[in-house]
Amino acid sequence: METTQTFDRLVRAEFAPRSTYLNTASNGLLPARTVAALHEAAVLRAEGRPLTPLHEDVEACRAAYARLAGVPVTRVATGASVAAHTGVIAASLPAGAEVLTAEDDFTSVLNPFHVRGDLKVRAVPLERIAESVRPGTALVAVSAAQSADGRVADLAALREAAREHGARTYVDFSQAAGWLPMAADAFDFSASVSFKWLLGPHGAAFLVVPEDFGGLTPVLAGWVAGEAPWDSCYGPVQELARSARRFDLTPALFTFAGLRRSLELIEELGVAAVHAHDVALADRFRAGLADLGHTPVPAPGSAIVSVPGLGGRQGELSRAGIEVSDRAGNLRAAFHLYNTPDDVDRLLAALAG
């Protein structure tokens, strides 16, 4: 009981949405502490004071994400988008290499492989991705949770199949990090944005690479990728960072100032507690949908629920103060730590009306 009370107390102190917000799969709400940190960062810049604290925020975020991902901090690079991180991985593959993907996965996980033009990109249904790894598959790239409908990949089966056939693995945790426990150490590469379930501002993303960098070339490296960044501002970088920081992109400092506080909140609450909370609400919604005669896309254990045929009601729901998404005709509701059973019931009542 005390744990539940502490969870509720922390959450209520940080969030006061003016709508029934069930759209975290698009954007997470910002905690109050994050909003305050963003303001403080802006004032720091406006007053012309040294930006050293903002650079310290970047390193604090790197360390926090490493803890959440379950990897050493030396394996974590910071950037701005999953697409950029995917592009670095795509650039490392030899011509003709086969990349196995899930059908209709999020574009940022897929497109950099397609635009190469000289890779063999093969797409299969998500449920068949593990069994579709074969000799000659160079890389398997998949989202841990599908953006469109919340289906969760069988990452354990995928890891074993890839290991059996000598394929590398790349997992996008953007729709999972923050509510689904991560074990990024089990995969060669992984990435995530921070503005969804991690509750941060836009403009930051993380990349996890192997200790030996997995054959990646830091093709986007600038001065921040140097072992001594402030000595790497002019001319070619003389020594790249000895850690994954060699894959860093110049950070959006305000973003990381806010994100540091968001990650602190996630760690205070604990991903296990967030997972239990989010999935319980999603299951409550699934049960209510059944009572209304609707069948969601099967996605057991997911915090995201997608309902075929109801996407067209997104506009009327928004006008009623309930925020969800319309994805390919499906109504997508995403439940996170600031949501309550009352939010679920309000959405069900609106759908019944």
C-alpha positions as CSV (number, residue, x, y, z in Angstrom):
1,M,0.0,0.0,0.0
2,E,2.8,2.4,0.9
3,T,4.4,1.8,-2.5
4,T,1.2,2.5,-4.3
5,Q,0.7,5.7,-2.3
6,T,4.2,6.8,-3.0
7,F,3.7,6.2,-6.7
8,D,0.4,8.2,-6.7
9,R,1.9,11.0,-4.7
10,L,4.9,11.4,-7.0
11,V,2.8,11.3,-10.1
12,R,0.1,13.8,-8.8
13,A,2.8,16.2,-7.8
14,E,4.2,16.3,-11.4
15,F,1.2,16.2,-13.7
16,A,-2.1,18.2,-14.0
17,P,-3.4,17.5,-17.5
18,R,-6.3,19.6,-18.7
19,S,-7.6,16.7,-20.8
20,T,-8.0,13.0,-20.6
21,Y,-4.6,12.4,-22.2
22,L,-4.3,8.9,-23.7
23,N,-1.8,9.7,-26.4
24,T,1.7,9.0,-24.9
25,A,2.6,6.9,-28.0
26,S,2.7,10.2,-29.8
27,N,4.1,12.5,-27.1
28,G,4.5,12.1,-23.4
29,L,3.4,14.8,-21.0
30,L,6.2,16.8,-19.4
31,P,6.5,16.6,-15.6
32,A,6.4,19.8,-13.6
33,R,10.1,19.4,-12.7
34,T,11.0,19.1,-16.4
35,V,9.1,22.3,-17.3
36,A,10.9,24.1,-14.4
37,A,14.3,22.8,-15.7
38,L,13.5,24.0,-19.2
39,H,12.7,27.5,-17.9
40,E,15.9,27.5,-15.8
41,A,18.0,26.5,-18.9
42,A,16.4,29.3,-21.0
43,V,17.1,31.9,-18.2
44,L,20.7,30.7,-18.0
45,R,21.1,31.3,-21.7
46,A,19.3,34.6,-21.7
47,E,21.5,35.9,-18.9
48,G,24.7,35.0,-20.6
49,R,25.9,32.7,-17.8
50,P,28.2,29.7,-18.5
51,L,26.5,26.7,-20.1
52,T,28.6,24.2,-18.2
53,P,25.5,22.9,-16.2
54,L,23.7,22.1,-19.4
55,H,26.6,20.0,-20.7
56,E,26.6,18.2,-17.3
57,D,22.9,17.5,-18.0
58,V,23.8,15.6,-21.2
59,E,26.1,13.3,-19.2
60,A,23.6,12.8,-16.5
61,C,21.0,11.7,-19.1
62,R,23.5,9.4,-20.7
63,A,24.1,7.7,-17.4
64,A,20.4,7.5,-16.5
65,Y,19.5,5.9,-19.8
66,A,22.4,3.4,-19.4
67,R,20.9,2.4,-16.1
68,L,17.4,2.0,-17.6
69,A,18.8,0.1,-20.6
70,G,21.0,-2.2,-18.4
71,V,24.2,-1.4,-20.2
72,P,27.5,0.3,-19.2
73,V,27.4,4.1,-19.9
74,T,30.4,3.6,-22.3
75,R,28.0,1.9,-24.7
76,V,25.5,4.8,-24.9
77,A,25.6,7.6,-27.5
78,T,23.4,10.6,-27.6
79,G,21.8,12.1,-30.6
80,A,18.6,13.7,-31.9
81,S,16.6,11.0,-33.7
82,V,16.3,7.3,-34.2
83,A,16.4,7.8,-37.9
84,A,19.9,9.3,-37.6
85,H,21.1,6.4,-35.5
86,T,19.6,3.9,-37.9
87,G,21.4,5.7,-40.7
88,V,24.8,5.1,-39.0
89,I,24.0,1.4,-38.7
90,A,22.8,1.3,-42.3
91,A,26.0,2.9,-43.5
92,S,28.1,0.2,-41.9
93,L,26.6,-2.7,-43.9
94,P,28.3,-4.0,-47.0
95,A,26.5,-3.8,-50.4
96,G,24.1,-6.8,-50.8
97,A,23.7,-7.4,-47.1
98,E,20.2,-8.7,-46.1
99,V,18.3,-6.7,-43.5
100,L,15.2,-8.4,-42.0
101,T,12.4,-6.1,-40.8
102,A,8.8,-6.3,-39.6
103,E,6.1,-5.3,-42.0
104,D,4.8,-1.7,-41.5
105,D,7.3,-1.0,-38.7
106,F,7.9,2.6,-37.9
107,T,9.7,4.4,-40.8
108,S,12.7,5.6,-38.8
109,V,13.6,1.9,-38.2
110,L,13.3,1.0,-41.9
111,N,13.9,3.8,-44.3
112,P,17.7,4.3,-43.9
113,F,18.2,0.7,-45.0
114,H,15.9,1.3,-48.1
115,V,17.5,4.5,-49.3
116,R,20.9,2.8,-49.5
117,G,19.6,1.1,-52.6
118,D,22.1,-1.7,-52.5
119,L,20.8,-3.7,-49.5
120,K,18.4,-6.6,-49.6
121,V,15.6,-5.4,-47.2
122,R,13.1,-8.2,-46.4
123,A,9.9,-7.6,-44.5
124,V,7.8,-10.2,-42.8
125,P,4.9,-10.1,-40.3
126,L,6.1,-9.3,-36.8
127,E,4.9,-12.6,-35.4
128,R,7.2,-14.4,-37.9
129,I,10.3,-12.3,-37.6
130,A,12.3,-14.8,-35.4
131,E,11.5,-17.8,-37.6
132,S,12.4,-15.8,-40.7
133,V,16.1,-15.2,-39.7
134,R,18.1,-17.4,-42.0
135,P,21.7,-18.0,-43.0
136,G,23.0,-14.9,-44.8
137,T,20.8,-12.5,-42.8
138,A,23.2,-9.7,-41.7
139,L,20.9,-7.7,-39.5
140,V,17.5,-7.9,-37.9
141,A,15.9,-4.5,-37.2
142,V,12.6,-4.2,-35.3
143,S,10.7,-2.1,-32.8
144,A,10.2,-3.6,-29.4
145,A,6.6,-2.4,-29.4
146,Q,4.9,-1.4,-32.7
147,S,3.9,2.2,-33.0
148,A,0.8,1.5,-35.0
149,D,-0.9,-1.0,-32.7
150,G,1.3,-1.8,-29.6
151,R,2.2,-5.4,-30.5
152,V,5.3,-6.4,-28.5
153,A,8.0,-8.3,-30.4
154,D,9.2,-11.6,-29.0
155,L,12.7,-10.3,-28.4
156,A,14.0,-13.4,-26.6
157,A,13.1,-15.6,-29.6
158,L,14.6,-13.0,-32.0
159,R,17.8,-12.9,-30.1
160,E,18.2,-16.7,-30.1
161,A,17.4,-16.9,-33.8
162,A,19.9,-14.2,-34.7
163,R,22.6,-15.8,-32.5
164,E,22.0,-19.2,-34.3
165,H,22.4,-17.7,-37.7
166,G,25.2,-15.1,-36.9
167,A,23.0,-12.1,-37.5
168,R,23.3,-8.8,-35.7
169,T,20.3,-7.3,-33.9
170,Y,18.9,-3.7,-33.8
171,V,15.9,-2.9,-31.6
172,D,14.1,0.4,-31.4
173,F,12.8,0.9,-27.9
174,S,11.0,4.2,-28.6
175,Q,7.6,2.8,-27.8
176,A,8.8,0.7,-24.9
177,A,11.5,2.6,-23.0
178,G,9.9,4.0,-19.8
179,W,7.2,1.4,-19.4
180,L,8.6,-1.9,-20.6
181,P,11.7,-3.2,-18.8
182,M,14.7,-3.1,-21.2
183,A,17.6,-5.5,-21.6
184,A,19.5,-3.7,-24.2
185,D,22.6,-5.7,-23.4
186,A,21.0,-8.7,-25.2
187,F,21.2,-6.9,-28.5
188,D,24.0,-5.5,-30.7
189,F,22.4,-2.1,-31.3
190,S,19.4,-0.4,-29.9
191,A,17.9,3.1,-29.9
192,S,15.1,5.2,-28.4
193,V,13.7,8.7,-28.6
194,S,13.0,10.4,-25.3
195,F,9.8,12.4,-25.9
196,K,7.3,9.5,-25.5
197,W,7.3,7.2,-22.5
198,L,10.5,8.7,-21.1
199,L,8.5,12.0,-20.7
200,G,11.2,14.3,-22.2
201,P,11.2,17.2,-24.6
202,H,11.7,16.6,-28.3
203,G,15.2,16.6,-29.7
204,A,17.0,13.8,-27.9
205,A,17.6,10.1,-28.7
206,F,19.9,7.4,-27.5
207,L,22.0,4.7,-29.3
208,V,23.4,1.7,-27.6
209,V,26.4,0.0,-29.4
210,P,28.6,-3.0,-28.5
211,E,31.8,-2.4,-26.5
212,D,33.8,-2.9,-29.8
213,F,31.4,-0.5,-31.6
214,G,30.1,-3.4,-33.8
215,G,31.9,-2.2,-37.0
216,L,30.1,1.1,-37.1
217,T,31.8,4.1,-38.6
218,P,30.9,7.5,-36.9
219,V,29.9,9.1,-40.2
220,L,28.1,11.9,-38.5
221,A,30.9,12.7,-36.0
222,G,31.5,16.3,-35.2
223,W,33.5,18.0,-32.5
224,V,31.5,16.4,-29.7
225,A,32.7,13.0,-30.9
226,G,36.3,13.7,-30.0
227,E,37.9,12.2,-26.9
228,A,38.6,15.9,-25.9
229,P,35.7,17.7,-27.5
230,W,36.8,21.3,-26.7
231,D,40.2,20.5,-28.4
232,S,38.4,19.1,-31.5
233,C,36.6,22.2,-32.7
234,Y,38.9,23.0,-35.6
235,G,40.2,20.8,-38.4
236,P,39.7,17.0,-38.4
237,V,39.1,15.3,-35.0
238,Q,42.5,14.0,-34.0
239,E,41.2,11.3,-31.7
240,L,37.6,10.0,-31.6
241,A,36.1,9.3,-28.2
242,R,37.1,5.9,-26.8
243,S,33.5,5.2,-25.8
244,A,30.2,5.3,-27.7
245,R,30.4,9.1,-27.4
246,R,32.2,8.9,-30.7
247,F,28.7,8.5,-32.2
248,D,27.3,11.6,-30.4
249,L,25.6,14.4,-32.3
250,T,25.8,18.0,-31.0
251,P,23.3,18.0,-28.2
252,A,20.2,20.2,-28.0
253,L,21.2,21.5,-24.5
254,F,17.8,22.7,-23.4
255,T,16.3,19.3,-24.2
256,F,18.8,17.4,-22.1
257,A,18.3,19.9,-19.2
258,G,14.6,18.9,-19.1
259,L,15.1,15.3,-19.9
260,R,17.5,14.9,-16.9
261,R,14.5,15.6,-14.6
262,S,12.2,13.3,-16.6
263,L,14.6,10.4,-16.3
264,E,15.0,11.1,-12.6
265,L,11.2,10.7,-12.2
266,I,11.1,7.4,-14.1
267,E,13.9,6.0,-12.0
268,E,12.2,7.2,-8.8
269,L,9.0,5.4,-9.7
270,G,10.7,2.4,-11.1
271,V,10.0,0.9,-14.5
272,A,8.5,-2.3,-12.9
273,A,5.9,-0.2,-11.1
274,V,5.2,1.9,-14.2
275,H,4.8,-1.3,-16.3
276,A,2.3,-2.8,-13.9
277,H,0.3,0.5,-13.7
278,D,0.2,1.0,-17.5
279,V,-0.6,-2.5,-18.5
280,A,-3.4,-2.8,-15.9
281,L,-5.1,0.3,-17.4
282,A,-4.7,-1.1,-20.9
283,D,-6.2,-4.4,-19.8
284,R,-9.1,-2.5,-18.2
285,F,-9.7,-0.8,-21.6
286,R,-9.5,-4.1,-23.4
287,A,-12.1,-5.7,-21.1
288,G,-14.4,-2.7,-21.6
289,L,-14.0,-2.8,-25.3
290,A,-15.2,-6.5,-25.2
291,D,-18.3,-5.4,-23.3
292,L,-19.0,-2.9,-26.1
293,G,-18.5,-5.5,-28.8
294,H,-15.2,-4.2,-30.1
295,T,-12.1,-6.3,-30.7
296,P,-8.7,-4.6,-30.4
297,V,-5.6,-5.7,-32.3
298,P,-4.1,-8.6,-30.2
299,A,-1.3,-7.1,-28.2
300,P,-1.2,-8.9,-24.8
301,G,1.0,-7.2,-22.2
302,S,1.2,-3.9,-24.1
303,A,0.4,-0.4,-22.8
304,I,-0.9,0.5,-26.2
305,V,-4.3,-0.6,-27.5
306,S,-5.4,-0.2,-31.1
307,V,-9.0,-0.7,-32.1
308,P,-9.8,-1.3,-35.8
309,G,-12.6,0.8,-37.3
310,L,-12.7,3.5,-34.6
311,G,-10.0,5.8,-35.7
312,G,-12.5,8.1,-37.4
313,R,-13.8,9.0,-33.9
314,Q,-10.6,10.7,-32.9
315,G,-11.8,14.2,-33.8
316,E,-15.0,14.0,-31.8
317,L,-13.1,12.5,-28.8
318,S,-10.6,15.3,-28.9
319,R,-13.4,17.9,-28.9
320,A,-14.8,16.1,-25.9
321,G,-11.4,16.5,-24.1
322,I,-10.1,12.9,-24.7
323,E,-6.8,12.7,-26.6
324,V,-6.1,9.5,-28.6
325,S,-4.7,8.9,-32.1
326,D,-6.0,7.7,-35.4
327,R,-3.6,5.3,-37.0
328,A,-4.6,3.8,-40.4
329,G,-8.2,3.8,-39.3
330,N,-7.5,2.4,-35.9
331,L,-8.1,4.2,-32.7
332,R,-4.9,4.0,-30.7
333,A,-5.0,4.6,-26.9
334,A,-1.7,4.6,-24.9
335,F,-1.8,4.4,-21.1
336,H,1.0,5.8,-19.0
337,L,1.8,6.6,-15.4
338,Y,-0.3,9.8,-15.2
339,N,-3.5,7.9,-16.3
340,T,-6.1,6.5,-14.0
341,P,-9.0,4.0,-14.1
342,D,-11.3,7.1,-14.4
343,D,-9.5,8.0,-17.7
344,V,-10.2,4.5,-19.1
345,D,-13.8,4.6,-18.1
346,R,-14.3,8.1,-19.6
347,L,-13.0,6.9,-22.9
348,L,-15.2,3.8,-22.8
349,A,-18.3,5.9,-21.9
350,A,-17.5,8.2,-24.9
351,L,-17.2,5.2,-27.3
352,A,-20.5,3.8,-26.0
353,G,-22.3,7.0,-26.6
